[in-house]
Each structure stands twice: as C-alpha cells, then as structure tokens.
Amino acid sequence: MPNPKRRHSKSRTSKRRAHDYLTAASASECPNCHEKKMPHRVCPKCGHYKGREIVATKEAS
C-alpha cells in the first residue's frame, strides 16, 4: 500500500476541511397554522399538507 512520504501541513488540511461543515435544515411556514415545518412534509402541529388534513392531531380534534 502506498503511504505518504511527507505529512500535510495544517493549512493544507484546513483548506481541505473548509467545506465539511453541516448546513442547517431549511424550514418553511405552514400555510394553515403558520408554524415552521420541513418542506414537502405534513405539518407536525396541525397535520395539514397541500391544503387538506392528512393526519388527525389531538389539537385539531
């Protein structure tokens, strides 16, 4: 197996790792209850998706 002949400097390692950070998950607003929710998913607060109730929640019933 080939091994590196010289070690990589700290700056070279940092440049490579500059794009390894995590991005925050995007959130959209529910048009029914105006709570934050993940896009293209049923709202966990009210249970609506695309203008109709998909999941019955305790607060809705």
MARNUFI-598178 format. One line per 10 residues: number of its first residue (from 1); their letters; for each residue x negated, y negated, z negated of N, C-alpha, C. Coordinates in steps of 0.02 Angstrom, whole numbers. Each point is the difference from the previous one (the first is absolute). Example, Ala and Ser with C-alpha at 12.3 -4.5 7.8 and 13.67 -1.06 7.14 Angstrom:
! MARNUFI-598178
1> AS> -660:284:-390:45:-59:0:-45:-60:0 | 18:-53:36:-42:-59:-3:39:-55:-37
***
This chain:
! MARNUFI-598178
1> MPNPKRRHSK> -42:59:0:42:-59:0:-44:-62:0 | 15:-49:41:-40:-62:0:16:-42:-62 | -52:-28:-27:6:-44:-58:-27:-69:18 | 26:-52:-32:-25:-66:14:-73:-8:-22 | -38:-32:42:-71:-9:-15:-10:-56:-51 | 40:-54:7:-6:-56:-47:70:-14:-30 | 0:-29:-58:64:-17:-32:29:-62:32 | 67:-6:-2:33:-59:26:-2:-54:-53 | -9:-62:22:-3:-56:-46:70:-13:-29 | 3:-38:-55:64:-16:-31:43:-43:45
11> SRTSKRRAHD> -31:-46:37:39:-43:45:29:40:58 | -36:48:26:25:41:54:58:43:-24 | -6:27:-61:54:40:-28:61:-43:-12 | -10:-61:-25:56:-45:-14:35:-21:64 | -37:-10:54:30:-18:64:44:56:26 | -22:61:-9:39:57:23:64:7:-42 | -4:-13:-65:57:9:-45:46:-61:-2 | -14:-50:39:40:-62:-3:72:12:21 | 14:51:41:68:12:25:34:58:-36 | -28:24:-55:28:58:-34:50:-19:-54
21> YLTAASASEC> 21:-63:-3:46:-21:-52:71:22:16 | 43:1:-50:69:19:8:42:-62:15 | 49:8:43:45:-55:15:64:9:-40 | 30:-54:-19:63:2:-38:56:25:46 | 45:39:-28:57:25:39:47:-58:15 | 24:-2:62:44:-54:19:70:12:-29 | 33:-54:-17:68:5:-27:44:-48:37 | 61:22:14:49:-43:32:59:-11:-48 | 43:-45:18:56:-16:-43:62:38:23 | 35:28:-48:62:35:15:53:-52:18
31> PNCHEKKMPH> 34:7:57:51:-50:19:62:3:-44 | 10:55:-36:60:8:-41:-9:-30:-70 | -54:20:-35:-10:-22:-69:-60:-47:-8 | -38:-12:53:-57:-46:1:-56:22:-47 | -7:63:-13:-57:27:-38:-54:21:48 | -62:5:-24:-55:23:41:5:75:10 | -13:23:62:2:72:15:-50:13:56 | -18:63:7:-44:20:54:39:-2:66 | -31:-23:54:36:-4:63:19:70:28 | 56:3:33:26:61:32:16:54:-52
41> RVCPKCGHYK> 21:-20:-59:18:47:-53:63:-24:-35 | 36:46:-32:59:-17:-38:-20:-42:-60 | 39:-51:-15:-15:-43:-57:11:40:-64 | -50:4:-45:9:38:-61:47:-34:-50 | 12:-64:8:42:-37:-46:74:9:16 | 19:-10:63:72:3:18:18:60:43 | -49:34:31:14:60:40:24:-14:70 | -9:-62:25:22:-17:68:-58:4:49 | 17:16:63:-48:1:54:37:-18:64 | -24:-49:36:30:-24:62:74:-18:-8
51> GREIVATKEA> 16:-33:-55:67:-25:-10:51:49:-27 | -19:61:-14:49:46:-28:-30:38:-59 | 43:24:-44:-22:34:-61:-19:72:18 | -62:18:-15:-25:68:14:0:41:-64 | -25:-29:-53:-7:34:-64:43:-36:-51 | 41:37:-35:40:-30:-53:-43:-9:-62 | -4:-61:-25:-39:-14:-60:47:-12:-58 | -28:2:-61:41:-11:-60:27:-71:-3 | -40:-49:23:22:-69:-2:54:-15:50 | -2:35:57:50:-12:53:67:31:-17
61> S> 0:56:-37:63:33:-15:28:-17:-67
***
